[in-house]
């Protein structure tokens, strides 16, 4: 039996665009209070206006420890509870292992692994208190072998999946659910940029839509409390894109 999100509080990172934006919008339409987290304040405020009184903007750089701690402090002051944490923020840097700058690996690790790790640590007491749920929006790249040119990004996604699996073992006894969503290629501005860099034709009709992934997140959140979706994979209907 599905459950309502009404009166719950959800935090969505990467909410200024793409999957994060679609997810935050859907959660607000599902009557959850939504904290919109991202780097671009104007985009967050625009979305907050669209969502109405249920959404608020919280600008934050996920790679800045001080900002993350400040975010957690503000959230605890503004909300009586945090029920849902959706990690959708992240970056990708293309490059061959032989030649790509180590700085690109470091930047991806900071945004894709370290930031979510720290924010989860900071909010876990609140999530434990209400038997909440954490959702990591990962990537289907963790399930394919043709990762040439994307090795450092794939490594960060594997790392955060390992963190999610360990976290589940640690918090399930408190009633906290941990879910990882693995979407294939999704029609976002990130994909527009990646296709321009690689010189490939961008065809959004052959890709998942951000709203598809948002629906998967909502499904994982609203399934009855006697169940936990651990890993959920999404592929575009039109193959062979992944």
Secondary structure, DSSP 8 states (H G I E B T S, - for coil): -----TT-EEEEETTTSHHHHHHHHHHHHTT-EEEEEES-HHHHHHHHHHHGGGEEEEE--TT-HHHHHHHHHHHHHH-S---EEEE---------TTTS-HHHHHHHHIIIIIHHHHHHHHHHHHHHHTT-EEEEE--GGGG-S--TT-HHHHHHHHHHHHHHHHHHHHHGGGT-EEEEEEE-SB-SHHHHHHHHHHT----GGGSB-HHHHHHHHHHHHHS-TT----EEEE--SSTT--
